Amino acid sequence: RRGRAQEAEEVLREMLSSPGIEPNVKSFNSVINAWSKSEADDAPERCKRLLDDMTHLASSTNNKDLTPNTVTYNTVIDAYARRGRAQEAEEVLREMLSSPGIEPNVKSFNSVINAWSKSEADDAPERCKRL
């Protein structure tokens, strides 16, 4: 299952290094989505790295077409949440909340709450309430 996400990321990286071909938020979101659905152990980290790459590229090139959006963040949050990694999911949500122009939606919060609800952490109920 890792193969398709890896192939998609390789195509995206080729696009980034090819003159005249400019990926946009949809290009990145497609690859992030492929990783989030992948069964690879490092899938959430791959999603987060792509999110970080987008943020850096949008900032360094001043290309607003590369700015992560709500879908981008929700997909990364979900990649962590579906694997029971509530802490990381919440960290991405908090990053989203501090990003100008990006508004979390019900899915953003529900994914994190769902991850905490399945967590065995003693403070999980309190973490949900604080959201």
C-alpha positions as CSV (number, residue, x, y, z in Angstrom):
1,R,0.0,0.0,0.0
2,R,2.9,2.3,0.5
3,G,3.7,2.2,-3.2
4,R,1.0,4.4,-4.5
5,A,1.6,7.2,-2.0
6,Q,5.4,6.9,-2.6
7,E,4.8,7.1,-6.4
8,A,2.5,10.1,-6.0
9,E,5.1,11.9,-3.9
10,E,7.8,11.2,-6.4
11,V,5.6,12.8,-9.2
12,L,5.1,15.8,-6.9
13,R,8.8,16.1,-6.3
14,E,9.4,15.9,-10.1
15,M,6.9,18.7,-10.6
16,L,8.7,20.9,-8.0
17,S,12.0,20.4,-9.8
18,S,10.7,20.9,-13.3
19,P,10.7,24.4,-14.8
20,G,7.3,25.5,-16.0
21,I,5.4,23.0,-13.9
22,E,3.9,24.4,-10.8
23,P,2.1,22.2,-8.3
24,N,-0.6,23.9,-6.2
25,V,-2.5,23.1,-3.0
26,K,-4.6,20.4,-4.8
27,S,-1.4,18.7,-6.0
28,F,-0.1,18.6,-2.4
29,N,-3.4,17.6,-0.9
30,S,-3.7,14.7,-3.3
31,V,-0.3,13.3,-2.1
32,I,-1.1,14.0,1.5
33,N,-4.4,12.2,1.1
34,A,-2.6,9.2,-0.5
35,W,-0.2,9.0,2.5
36,S,-3.0,9.4,5.0
37,K,-4.7,6.4,3.6
38,S,-1.5,4.4,3.3
39,E,-0.7,1.6,5.7
40,A,2.9,2.7,6.0
41,D,4.1,3.2,9.6
42,D,5.5,6.6,8.8
43,A,2.5,7.8,6.9
44,P,1.5,10.6,9.4
45,E,5.0,11.9,9.4
46,R,5.1,11.9,5.6
47,C,1.8,13.9,5.7
48,K,3.2,16.4,8.2
49,R,6.4,16.8,6.3
50,L,4.5,17.6,3.1
51,L,2.4,20.2,5.1
52,D,5.6,21.7,6.4
53,D,7.1,21.8,2.8
54,M,4.0,23.5,1.6
55,T,4.1,26.2,4.3
56,H,7.8,26.8,3.6
57,L,7.4,26.9,-0.2
58,A,4.3,29.3,0.1
59,S,6.3,31.6,2.3
60,S,9.6,31.5,0.5
61,T,8.1,31.9,-3.0
62,N,5.2,34.1,-2.0
63,N,3.0,31.7,-4.0
64,K,-0.5,31.7,-2.4
65,D,-1.4,28.7,-4.6
66,L,0.8,26.6,-2.3
67,T,-0.7,27.8,1.0
68,P,-2.2,24.9,3.0
69,N,-5.9,25.1,3.5
70,T,-8.4,23.5,5.8
71,V,-8.5,20.3,3.8
72,T,-4.7,20.0,4.0
73,Y,-4.7,20.4,7.8
74,N,-7.7,18.1,8.3
75,T,-6.0,15.3,6.3
76,V,-2.9,15.5,8.3
77,I,-4.9,15.6,11.6
78,D,-6.8,12.6,10.4
79,A,-3.7,10.7,9.5
80,Y,-2.5,11.0,13.2
81,A,-6.0,10.5,14.7
82,R,-6.8,7.3,12.8
83,R,-3.7,5.8,14.2
84,G,-4.6,6.8,17.8
85,R,-1.9,9.5,18.0
86,A,-4.1,12.1,19.7
87,Q,-1.2,14.2,20.9
88,E,0.2,14.8,17.4
89,A,-3.3,15.3,16.0
90,E,-3.9,18.0,18.6
91,E,-0.5,19.6,17.8
92,V,-1.5,19.9,14.1
93,L,-4.9,21.4,15.1
94,R,-3.1,24.0,17.3
95,E,-0.8,24.8,14.4
96,M,-3.9,25.2,12.3
97,L,-5.5,27.5,14.8
98,S,-2.4,29.8,14.8
99,S,-2.2,29.9,11.0
100,P,-3.6,33.2,9.6
101,G,-6.5,32.8,7.2
102,I,-7.1,29.1,7.9
103,E,-10.2,28.2,9.9
104,P,-10.7,24.8,11.4
105,N,-14.1,23.2,11.0
106,V,-16.2,20.6,12.8
107,K,-14.1,17.8,11.2
108,S,-10.9,19.3,12.5
109,F,-12.1,19.2,16.1
110,N,-14.0,15.9,15.8
111,S,-11.0,14.1,14.5
112,V,-8.9,15.2,17.5
113,I,-11.7,14.5,20.0
114,N,-12.2,11.1,18.5
115,A,-8.5,10.3,18.9
116,W,-8.5,11.4,22.5
117,S,-11.7,9.4,23.2
118,K,-9.8,6.3,22.2
119,S,-6.7,7.2,24.1
120,E,-5.8,5.6,27.4
121,A,-4.1,8.8,28.6
122,D,-5.3,9.8,32.0
123,D,-5.9,13.3,30.9
124,A,-7.8,12.4,27.7
125,P,-11.2,13.6,28.9
126,E,-9.8,16.9,30.1
127,R,-8.0,17.3,26.7
128,C,-11.3,16.9,24.9
129,K,-13.0,19.5,27.1
130,R,-10.2,22.0,26.5
131,L,-10.7,21.8,22.8
